[in-house]
């Protein structure tokens, strides 16, 4: 997708599955199953969709779950083993060595697992060897000091080796990462969850990460049970959805199984997504 002076290329790491009830929180199954079919284990199909941004430099936002997860967890999460990020990058004509910036929306395993890999000796090393990695300092502190509520979502091998290798840059405030790309804190899902604004040629795209993980989550109160601070999500999402409709933002949905990006539209009181890709 050409976007002013930038090129935006949605990627697919793989499809996976999570519990439908957890993905929709307090929304009754009788409502959400009209938008997301469940399997025999009550799981719904999701995607992991990093975004490649080609501008002054070559950036990837998030990187899926990677290849380090053991067979038991791969089964729990229903990983599709026919897909991976390396294949998606190759289809885009990009090698891991070409990536110059890796940006984290947050550090959960399905977003940051692909930041590192296991080399031939068994050591965990940066997956993108020439890149600088960027993450919120607050998110890194929370990820390296997990508690009972969030420890299943954080895997130290995804990000601690980056710090040890000296390739991880932590920011304290909302900031511009490269020309046309800036981060904005939402809170909610995690205390330091961020979305990414991409601005060029009088147009704005937003990588919504886990604020609006799928097109089924565009309704303001449809919030995941995974969110640690759901009222923060509600407050931010209410204002953001209005902003996205009024300003015609292109929204990238990181976990939608079928739609990578689209516009949020309004028909009376009903919200829906007009797909772009």
C-alpha positions as CSV (number, residue, x, y, z in Angstrom):
1,X,0.0,0.0,0.0
2,X,1.5,3.3,-1.1
3,X,0.9,5.9,1.6
4,X,2.3,9.3,0.6
5,X,6.0,8.9,0.7
6,X,5.8,5.7,2.7
7,X,5.0,2.1,1.7
8,X,3.0,0.0,4.2
9,X,3.1,-3.8,3.8
10,X,1.0,-5.9,6.1
11,X,2.6,-9.2,6.9
12,X,1.3,-12.5,8.3
13,X,3.4,-14.4,10.8
14,X,0.7,-17.2,11.2
15,X,-2.8,-17.9,12.3
16,X,-3.4,-19.0,15.8
17,X,-6.3,-19.5,18.3
18,X,-7.3,-18.0,21.6
19,X,-10.3,-18.6,23.9
20,X,-13.3,-16.7,22.5
21,X,-14.6,-15.7,25.8
22,X,-11.3,-14.2,26.8
23,X,-11.1,-12.3,23.5
24,X,-14.5,-10.6,24.1
25,X,-14.6,-10.2,27.8
26,X,-18.0,-9.4,29.2
27,X,-19.7,-9.6,25.8
28,X,-22.0,-12.7,25.8
29,X,-21.1,-15.5,23.5
30,X,-24.5,-15.3,21.9
31,X,-23.4,-12.0,20.5
32,X,-19.7,-12.5,19.7
33,X,-20.0,-15.9,18.1
34,X,-22.0,-14.1,15.3
35,X,-18.7,-12.4,14.4
36,X,-16.2,-15.1,15.3
37,X,-16.7,-18.9,14.8
38,X,-15.4,-21.1,17.6
39,X,-13.8,-24.6,17.5
40,X,-14.4,-27.5,19.8
41,X,-12.1,-26.0,22.4
42,X,-14.0,-22.6,22.4
43,X,-11.1,-21.0,20.5
44,X,-11.5,-18.4,17.7
45,X,-9.1,-18.0,14.8
46,X,-6.8,-15.0,14.8
47,X,-3.8,-13.7,12.8
48,X,-0.5,-12.2,13.8
49,X,0.0,-9.3,11.4
50,X,3.2,-7.3,11.8
51,X,3.5,-4.2,9.6
52,X,6.4,-3.4,7.4
53,X,7.0,0.4,6.9
54,X,9.3,1.5,4.1
55,X,10.4,5.1,4.5
56,X,13.6,6.8,5.3
57,X,14.5,3.4,6.9
58,X,13.0,0.0,6.8
59,X,10.9,-0.7,9.9
60,X,8.8,-3.6,11.2
61,X,6.1,-3.0,13.9
62,X,5.8,-6.1,16.1
63,X,7.0,-9.5,14.8
64,X,4.5,-12.2,15.8
65,X,5.3,-15.1,18.1
66,X,8.5,-16.4,16.5
67,X,9.8,-20.0,16.4
68,X,10.9,-20.6,20.0
69,X,7.7,-21.9,21.5
70,X,7.5,-25.6,22.5
71,X,5.1,-28.1,20.9
72,X,2.8,-28.1,23.9
73,X,2.2,-24.4,23.8
74,X,1.9,-24.4,20.0
75,X,-0.9,-26.9,20.4
76,X,-2.6,-24.8,23.1
77,X,-2.5,-21.8,20.8
78,X,-3.4,-23.7,17.7
79,X,-0.4,-22.4,15.7
80,X,-0.7,-22.9,11.9
81,X,2.7,-24.4,11.1
82,X,2.4,-23.7,7.3
83,X,2.9,-20.0,7.8
84,X,5.7,-17.9,9.3
85,X,7.1,-14.4,9.2
86,X,10.2,-15.4,7.2
87,X,7.9,-16.5,4.4
88,X,5.9,-13.3,4.6
89,X,9.1,-11.2,4.5
90,X,10.4,-13.2,1.5
91,X,7.2,-12.6,-0.3
92,X,7.7,-8.9,0.2
93,X,11.3,-9.1,-1.1
94,X,12.8,-8.5,2.3
95,X,15.4,-10.4,4.4
96,X,15.7,-10.2,8.2
97,X,19.1,-8.5,7.6
98,X,17.4,-5.6,5.7
99,X,15.3,-4.5,8.7
100,X,16.7,-1.4,10.4
101,X,14.1,-0.6,13.0
102,X,12.0,-3.0,15.1
103,X,9.2,-1.3,17.0
104,X,7.2,-2.9,19.8
105,X,3.6,-2.0,20.6
106,X,4.1,-4.0,23.8
107,X,6.0,-7.1,24.8
108,X,3.5,-9.9,24.9
109,X,4.7,-13.2,23.3
110,X,2.4,-12.9,20.3
111,X,3.9,-9.5,19.4
112,X,7.5,-9.8,20.6
113,X,8.2,-13.5,20.3
114,X,9.6,-12.9,16.8
115,X,12.2,-10.3,18.1
116,X,14.7,-13.1,18.9
117,X,15.6,-16.5,17.6
118,X,17.7,-19.5,18.7
119,X,20.9,-19.8,16.8
120,X,22.8,-23.0,15.9
121,X,24.5,-23.2,19.3
122,X,21.2,-22.8,21.2
123,X,21.8,-19.2,22.2
124,X,19.0,-16.7,22.0
125,X,20.0,-13.8,19.7
126,X,18.3,-10.9,17.9
127,X,16.3,-12.1,14.9
128,X,17.0,-8.9,12.9
129,X,20.8,-8.6,13.2
130,X,21.2,-5.0,11.8
131,X,18.2,-3.5,13.6
132,X,17.7,-1.2,16.6
133,X,14.8,-2.3,18.7
134,X,12.5,0.3,20.3
135,X,10.1,-0.4,23.3
136,X,8.6,1.6,26.1
137,X,10.7,1.7,29.2
138,X,7.6,1.2,31.4
139,X,6.6,-1.8,29.3
140,X,10.0,-3.3,29.6
141,X,10.0,-2.9,33.4
142,X,6.6,-4.5,33.7
143,X,7.7,-7.3,31.3
144,X,10.8,-8.1,33.4
145,X,8.8,-8.0,36.7
146,X,5.7,-9.9,35.8
147,X,3.0,-10.8,38.4
148,X,0.4,-13.5,38.7
149,X,-2.1,-11.7,36.3
150,X,0.3,-11.1,33.4
151,X,3.2,-13.6,33.6
152,X,1.7,-16.0,31.1
153,X,1.9,-13.3,28.4
154,X,5.5,-12.3,28.9
155,X,8.5,-14.4,27.9
156,X,11.9,-13.0,28.9
157,X,13.7,-14.7,26.0
158,X,11.8,-12.4,23.6
159,X,13.3,-9.2,24.9
160,X,15.9,-9.6,27.6
161,X,18.6,-10.8,25.1
162,X,18.0,-7.6,23.1
163,X,19.0,-5.6,26.2
164,X,22.0,-7.8,26.8
165,X,23.1,-7.4,23.2
166,X,22.9,-3.6,23.4
167,X,20.4,-3.2,20.6
168,X,17.3,-2.3,22.6
169,X,16.4,1.4,23.0
170,X,13.8,2.3,25.6
171,X,11.7,5.4,25.5
172,X,10.1,7.2,28.4
173,X,7.6,9.4,26.6
174,X,5.6,9.3,23.4
175,X,8.0,10.0,20.6
176,X,8.7,9.9,16.9
177,X,10.6,6.8,15.9
178,X,11.4,7.8,12.3
179,X,9.9,10.5,10.1
180,X,6.2,9.9,9.8
181,X,6.0,7.3,12.5
182,X,5.2,8.1,16.1
183,X,3.9,6.1,19.1
184,X,1.0,7.0,21.4
185,X,0.3,5.4,24.7
186,X,-3.2,3.9,25.2
187,X,-2.7,1.9,28.5
188,X,-5.5,-0.5,29.1
189,X,-4.3,-3.8,27.6
190,X,-1.1,-3.3,29.5
191,X,-0.1,-0.2,31.5
192,X,2.3,0.9,28.7
193,X,0.5,-0.4,25.6
194,X,1.1,1.8,22.6
195,X,-0.5,2.2,19.2
196,X,1.5,3.6,16.2
197,X,0.5,6.6,14.1
198,X,1.9,6.6,10.5
199,X,1.4,10.0,8.8
200,X,2.3,10.9,5.2
201,X,0.8,13.0,2.4
202,X,-2.0,14.3,4.6
203,X,-3.1,10.8,5.4
204,X,-3.0,8.9,8.7
205,X,-2.8,5.2,9.3
206,X,-2.8,3.6,12.8
207,X,-1.4,0.3,13.8
208,X,-4.0,-0.4,16.5
209,X,-2.2,-3.4,18.1
210,X,-4.4,-4.7,20.9
211,X,-6.6,-1.6,21.3
212,X,-8.8,-3.0,18.5
213,X,-7.3,-6.4,17.7
214,X,-9.8,-7.5,15.1
215,X,-12.6,-6.0,13.1
216,X,-15.0,-7.6,15.5
217,X,-13.7,-5.3,18.2
218,X,-14.7,-2.0,16.7
219,X,-17.6,-1.5,19.0
220,X,-16.4,0.5,22.0
221,X,-17.4,-1.9,24.8
222,X,-16.1,-5.0,23.0
223,X,-12.9,-5.3,25.1
224,X,-10.8,-8.3,25.8
225,X,-10.7,-10.0,29.2
226,X,-6.9,-10.0,28.7
227,X,-6.8,-6.2,29.3
228,X,-5.3,-5.5,32.7
229,X,-6.9,-2.0,32.9
230,X,-10.2,-2.3,30.9
231,X,-11.6,1.1,32.0
232,X,-8.5,2.7,30.5
233,X,-9.1,0.8,27.3
234,X,-12.7,2.0,27.3
235,X,-11.9,5.6,27.8
236,X,-9.1,5.7,25.2
237,X,-11.0,3.6,22.7
238,X,-14.2,5.7,22.9
239,X,-12.3,8.8,21.9
240,X,-10.0,7.1,19.4
241,X,-12.9,5.4,17.4
242,X,-14.6,8.8,17.0
243,X,-11.3,10.3,15.9
244,X,-10.7,7.4,13.4
245,X,-14.1,7.8,11.9
246,X,-14.1,11.6,11.6
247,X,-10.5,11.8,10.2
248,X,-10.8,8.6,8.0
249,X,-7.8,6.9,9.5
250,X,-6.6,3.6,7.8
251,X,-6.6,1.1,10.7
252,X,-4.3,-1.9,10.7
253,X,-5.9,-4.8,12.7
254,X,-3.1,-6.9,14.1
255,X,-5.1,-10.0,15.0
256,X,-7.9,-10.1,12.5
257,X,-7.8,-13.5,10.7
258,X,-8.9,-12.2,7.3
259,X,-8.7,-8.4,7.1
260,X,-5.4,-6.6,7.5
261,X,-6.6,-3.0,7.2
262,X,-9.7,-0.9,6.6
263,X,-11.7,2.2,7.5
264,X,-14.0,2.3,10.5
265,X,-17.4,3.5,9.2
266,X,-20.6,4.5,10.9
267,X,-24.1,3.7,9.7
268,X,-26.5,5.3,12.2
269,X,-25.4,3.8,15.5
270,X,-23.8,0.8,13.9
271,X,-20.0,0.6,13.4
272,X,-18.4,-1.5,10.7
273,X,-15.2,-1.9,8.8
274,X,-14.7,-1.1,5.1
275,X,-11.8,-3.4,4.2
276,X,-8.8,-2.3,2.2
277,X,-6.7,-5.4,2.3
